């Protein structure tokens, strides 16, 4: 159960560090997702970076946060903001980009709905969510704001539109927190650029791995879609609501505009929020064109029509629910159809089970899916060479690695440790850095 009471069970120390900067991970150290980290100095300047949950089955939650006046959310994926409404207990101010704030309502509402359906506990309710929505202090990229004696500003992180890296200037050191990071331009988000800093806190999801060439992988994906369509099949593309679904629309609209593409699920609402904050989108006119080009599913009648489409792009990206399962239950009877996975499939997710066993739980039944399944590496995280290059260009004295398993962090450490001090923190343990 995750039923926090303020101040009752936090692993965070009572006293500030005697000197230097303290980093205390409530989640996200040695694991992907579930992120939350307290940063504090000896003068009691304190901030919480992200407060998410890992959408596994059952979900993993971060440890309880101590009271904080300020929290900065890097972006609106649930593994980074999923527990933020609980902070309303403290009256915490939430900082982030305007787009992160705009999308949070959709993401939190969906989290609440899924928790009710799946029967897992949340530490917050609808009242907390409403308070949290009123607690946002949105910022544009490059705009300075203060947290105690610290000056902070946000920089584009790549990954998805509105995702931010956080630069924190303290009297002792400049800190850069990358959040989820991509140093390549994606269809919808501009790339992250290095920022000079003393302490770099960097995600390491793809440490030790190298992505295929992005353009070549997109070409392989489009070719596969066209192959399925040419034989009379429908390509079902499960896609994350904020990021991947919109990227898929952009790719298909550009490379195969003659396709009949239907767009269903929570991503349609997220896209409308995106289009209301065009300053965060790489080529917002192209995104709007792709959105209007796709046939948006708005009800049962549209959903039945979509079964005859060339392509269906829909949530959930990990096949854990949403319209994707409704479509899959009907498309599985025709071998000309195919499932094209384009995103990370977490351990225990429906997508991972499908890849490993060829079966998927659909409406309570373990169902065999006798369709072709293909997977494409269209990640919006930087890979190992890109992460190491980015770290070197930031020129820090210290690098703290998080949002990665042990193998990934060890691989990055092996590359960077010769030239800088690298830390592999653990959850609920204090790391103090003297610059």
Order of alpha helices (4+ residues) and beta strands (2+ residues): beta-beta-beta-beta-beta-beta-alpha-beta-alpha-alpha-beta-beta-beta-beta-beta-beta-alpha-beta-alpha-beta-alpha-alpha-beta-alpha-beta-alpha-beta-alpha-beta-beta-beta-alpha-beta-alpha-beta-beta
